[in-house]
Amino acid sequence: METTRVLVEEDIVIVGAGIAGLTTALGLHRLGITSLVLESSDKLRAAGFALTIWKNAWKALDAVGVAHILRPKHLQLQGNEITSLITGQHTSTISFKEQGKNEIRCVKRQLMLEALASELPSDRIRYLSKVVAIEESGFSKILHLSDGTTIKTKVLIGCDGVNSVVAKWLGFKEAAFAGRSTIRGYAEYKNNHGFEPKFMQFFGDGFRAGVIPTDEKAVYWFFTWNSTSQDKALGYNSAELKQFVLDKLEKRPSDVRSVIENAELHNFFLSRLRYRHPWELLFGNISKGNVCVAGDAFHPMTPDLGQGGCSALEDGVVLARCLGEAFSKKQGTHLKDDDEEEHQYKRIVEALKKYANERRWRGIDLISTAYMIGVIQQGGSKLVGFLRDKFLASFLAGLLLKKSGFDCGKLDNR
């Protein structure tokens, strides 16, 4: 039998150069710990154009030392305004200033990924590196890549998104379809777009739309709706996507429609919303031995709380901190090499267990709350729409602020 040929050996391998993967790698780098990030694409990928970064995520960005790069490039949002496109009335208006210290900005994904990656040594991200198999090898894992390369690692971290190979290895099922879809886009203006720095949401019959300025000349928008059998055939043709959204907003004059009309065709992105059932986080293996998951590989959720990317940043800080404690402990010089390898493995296992326990209930809370908000916000019945517009709009908007009050802590607890 032919033995596996190990070409590369690493202490820590992170699969996926998205928000969770790069944050974890940078957190470890700040602690003086080297890791290798594997990215299946040939460059950083920023699907979705932009994301809302709430104050909990800014704390995480401060912890890894890149918040100062992103703040000057994005507007600080002043409030949240909700309008019913059925009645034409404002159902809720919240001032972020009046709610205490709330730093909220809509950040371009590409700029965030570039900021995180730029702080890492250039050889610590390996592109065109798709993991196709994971093999046990004593106290290590051996990764087989599509190009034939094999990598031996002491720690394996899956940050490879909703279709995670690592999550599948840990026993997680495929993420469930939430019954809704979203089209997201981005509109750039030659001059100032004229929008106030607010998070503007619009509710209709079974759909929700939003407009959020990122800076003085760019606006991020989204359109989320309850999927039906009729739109299952909707493909990824940008012209079709644009017309689909405009048809849904027909005869409903709003700022959303004007932004979508101004969006270039290459700035449209369709995705079917998926999430992990909360009970899978409760009973599943977030970590197993020297393997764990973070970000969407761990807790994919619907976008209704705006906490998907934010919680991935939290994951990265907490995971780096836990592993930092494991790798910083001085190795026992009285131990033989084999004994030391086992001793370090046990420290790694305990560190990943600590991470999993610390993040488990946060993930369950965010997934459950986001799903509940989505059901209410896009309820197709008249009763749900009436309750949403008359009684629940302010409560739901307040949940966005409440869930952003979380603090993931610093990289070093000392």
Solvent accessible surface area in square Angstrom, and as a share of the most:
residue,aa,sasa,rsa
1,M,239,1.07
2,E,161,0.72
3,T,115,0.67
4,T,51,0.29
5,R,174,0.64
6,V,51,0.29
7,L,90,0.45
8,V,44,0.25
9,E,128,0.57
10,E,28,0.12
11,D,56,0.29
12,I,0,0.00
13,V,0,0.00
14,I,0,0.00
15,V,10,0.06
16,G,10,0.10
17,A,3,0.02
18,G,28,0.27
19,I,18,0.09
20,A,8,0.06
21,G,0,0.00
22,L,0,0.00
23,T,0,0.00
24,T,0,0.00
25,A,2,0.02
26,L,0,0.00
27,G,0,0.00
28,L,0,0.00
29,H,71,0.32
30,R,97,0.35
31,L,55,0.27
32,G,70,0.68
33,I,22,0.11
34,T,79,0.46
35,S,6,0.04
36,L,8,0.04
37,V,0,0.00
38,L,1,0.01
39,E,8,0.04
40,S,50,0.32
41,S,22,0.14
42,D,90,0.47
43,K,134,0.57
44,L,22,0.11
45,R,146,0.53
46,A,28,0.22
47,A,59,0.46
48,G,1,0.01
49,F,47,0.20
50,A,1,0.01
51,L,15,0.08
52,T,15,0.09
53,I,0,0.00
54,W,2,0.01
55,K,49,0.21
56,N,0,0.00
57,A,0,0.00
58,W,4,0.01
59,K,81,0.34
60,A,0,0.00
61,L,0,0.00
62,D,69,0.36
63,A,20,0.16
64,V,1,0.00
65,G,27,0.26
66,V,0,0.00
67,A,1,0.01
68,H,123,0.55
69,I,46,0.23
70,L,1,0.00
71,R,66,0.24
72,P,111,0.70
73,K,99,0.42
74,H,7,0.03
75,L,40,0.20
76,Q,71,0.32
77,L,2,0.01
78,Q,60,0.27
79,G,3,0.03
80,N,2,0.01
81,E,39,0.17
82,I,2,0.01
83,T,15,0.09
84,S,0,0.00
85,L,24,0.12
86,I,95,0.48
87,T,78,0.45
88,G,58,0.55
89,Q,110,0.49
90,H,120,0.54
91,T,31,0.18
92,S,7,0.05
93,T,91,0.53
94,I,20,0.10
95,S,37,0.24
96,F,6,0.02
97,K,153,0.65
98,E,144,0.64
99,Q,101,0.45
100,G,43,0.42
101,K,193,0.82
102,N,14,0.07
103,E,31,0.14
104,I,1,0.00
105,R,28,0.10
106,C,0,0.00
107,V,0,0.00
108,K,45,0.19
109,R,53,0.19
110,Q,69,0.31
111,L,49,0.24
112,M,0,0.00
113,L,6,0.03
114,E,76,0.34
115,A,5,0.04
116,L,0,0.00
117,A,18,0.14
118,S,80,0.52
119,E,56,0.25
120,L,16,0.08
121,P,54,0.34
122,S,114,0.74
123,D,99,0.51
124,R,42,0.15
125,I,21,0.11
126,R,71,0.26
127,Y,78,0.29
128,L,117,0.58
129,S,1,0.01
130,K,111,0.47
131,V,5,0.03
132,V,84,0.48
133,A,44,0.34
134,I,27,0.13
135,E,63,0.28
136,E,104,0.47
137,S,37,0.24
138,G,74,0.71
139,F,70,0.29
140,S,7,0.04
141,K,8,0.03
142,I,10,0.05
143,L,0,0.00
144,H,47,0.21
145,L,6,0.03
146,S,72,0.47
147,D,86,0.45
148,G,57,0.55
149,T,13,0.07
150,T,11,0.06
151,I,0,0.00
152,K,59,0.25
153,T,1,0.01
154,K,71,0.30
155,V,0,0.00
156,L,0,0.00
157,I,0,0.00
158,G,0,0.00
159,C,11,0.07
160,D,36,0.19
161,G,24,0.23
162,V,44,0.25
163,N,108,0.55
164,S,7,0.05
165,V,56,0.32
166,V,0,0.00
167,A,4,0.03
168,K,160,0.68
169,W,71,0.25
170,L,6,0.03
171,G,61,0.59
172,F,14,0.06
173,K,155,0.66
174,E,140,0.63
175,A,7,0.05
176,A,24,0.18
177,F,100,0.42
178,A,16,0.12
179,G,31,0.29
180,R,15,0.05
181,S,0,0.00
182,T,2,0.01
183,I,0,0.00
184,R,44,0.16
185,G,0,0.00
186,Y,21,0.08
187,A,0,0.00
188,E,113,0.51
189,Y,49,0.19
190,K,188,0.80
191,N,113,0.58
192,N,97,0.50
193,H,23,0.10
194,G,65,0.62
195,F,37,0.15
196,E,104,0.47
197,P,44,0.27
198,K,46,0.20
199,F,14,0.06
200,M,15,0.07
201,Q,2,0.01
202,F,17,0.07
203,F,3,0.01
204,G,1,0.01
205,D,93,0.48
206,G,9,0.09
207,F,10,0.04
208,R,8,0.03
209,A,0,0.00
210,G,0,0.00
211,V,0,0.00
212,I,2,0.01
213,P,0,0.00
214,T,0,0.00
215,D,25,0.13
216,E,89,0.40
217,K,108,0.46
218,A,2,0.02
219,V,0,0.00
220,Y,16,0.06
221,W,0,0.00
222,F,18,0.07
223,F,0,0.00
224,T,1,0.00
225,W,4,0.01
226,N,51,0.26
227,S,26,0.17
228,T,70,0.41
229,S,90,0.58
230,Q,165,0.73
231,D,12,0.06
232,K,144,0.61
233,A,96,0.75
234,L,27,0.13
235,G,25,0.24
236,Y,155,0.59
237,N,81,0.42
238,S,30,0.19
239,A,52,0.40
240,E,89,0.40
241,L,2,0.01
242,K,40,0.17
243,Q,99,0.44
244,F,36,0.15
245,V,0,0.00
246,L,21,0.10
247,D,77,0.40
248,K,80,0.34
249,L,0,0.00
250,E,97,0.44
251,K,181,0.77
252,R,71,0.26
253,P,124,0.78
254,S,25,0.16
255,D,65,0.34
256,V,0,0.00
257,R,64,0.24
258,S,46,0.30
259,V,0,0.00
260,I,0,0.00
261,E,84,0.38
262,N,79,0.41
263,A,3,0.02
264,E,105,0.47
265,L,84,0.42
266,H,142,0.64
267,N,13,0.07
268,F,16,0.07
269,F,67,0.28
270,L,4,0.02
271,S,24,0.15
272,R,71,0.26
273,L,15,0.07
274,R,57,0.21
275,Y,23,0.09
276,R,3,0.01
277,H,49,0.22
278,P,29,0.18
279,W,148,0.52
280,E,24,0.11
281,L,0,0.00
282,L,67,0.33
283,F,164,0.68
284,G,25,0.24
285,N,67,0.34
286,I,0,0.00
287,S,19,0.12
288,K,101,0.43
289,G,25,0.24
290,N,0,0.00
291,V,0,0.00
292,C,0,0.00
293,V,0,0.00
294,A,1,0.00
295,G,1,0.01
296,D,68,0.35
297,A,0,0.00
298,F,0,0.00
299,H,1,0.01
300,P,4,0.02
301,M,21,0.10
302,T,2,0.01
303,P,55,0.35
304,D,4,0.02
305,L,1,0.01
306,G,25,0.24
307,Q,0,0.00
308,G,22,0.21
309,G,14,0.13
310,C,0,0.00
311,S,0,0.00
312,A,7,0.05
313,L,0,0.00
314,E,0,0.00
315,D,0,0.00
316,G,0,0.00
317,V,0,0.00
318,V,1,0.00
319,L,0,0.00
320,A,0,0.00
321,R,16,0.06
322,C,1,0.01
323,L,0,0.00
324,G,8,0.08
325,E,59,0.27
326,A,5,0.04
327,F,39,0.16
328,S,74,0.47
329,K,118,0.50
330,K,196,0.83
331,Q,95,0.42
332,G,21,0.20
333,T,140,0.81
334,H,157,0.70
335,L,56,0.28
336,K,155,0.66
337,D,126,0.65
338,D,108,0.56
339,D,67,0.35
340,E,23,0.10
341,E,78,0.35
342,E,67,0.30
343,H,81,0.36
344,Q,16,0.07
345,Y,51,0.19
346,K,113,0.48
347,R,26,0.10
348,I,3,0.02
349,V,22,0.13
350,E,103,0.46
351,A,9,0.07
352,L,0,0.00
353,K,100,0.43
354,K,92,0.39
355,Y,0,0.00
356,A,3,0.02
357,N,99,0.51
358,E,72,0.32
359,R,2,0.01
360,R,42,0.15
361,W,157,0.55
362,R,22,0.08
363,G,1,0.01
364,I,20,0.10
365,D,51,0.27
366,L,0,0.00
367,I,1,0.01
368,S,47,0.30
369,T,14,0.08
370,A,0,0.00
371,Y,82,0.31
372,M,74,0.33
373,I,0,0.00
374,G,0,0.00
375,V,81,0.47
376,I,36,0.18
377,Q,5,0.02
378,Q,3,0.01
379,G,13,0.12
380,G,53,0.51
381,S,59,0.38
382,K,187,0.79
383,L,121,0.60
384,V,48,0.28
385,G,9,0.09
386,F,105,0.44
387,L,69,0.34
388,R,2,0.01
389,D,20,0.10
390,K,120,0.51
391,F,134,0.56
392,L,53,0.27
393,A,5,0.04
394,S,65,0.42
395,F,115,0.48
396,L,3,0.01
397,A,3,0.02
398,G,28,0.27
399,L,15,0.08
400,L,6,0.03
401,L,19,0.10
402,K,145,0.61
403,K,31,0.13
404,S,0,0.00
405,G,43,0.42
406,F,65,0.27
407,D,85,0.44
408,C,5,0.03
409,G,27,0.26
410,K,141,0.60
411,L,17,0.08
412,D,57,0.29
413,N,102,0.52
414,R,240,0.87
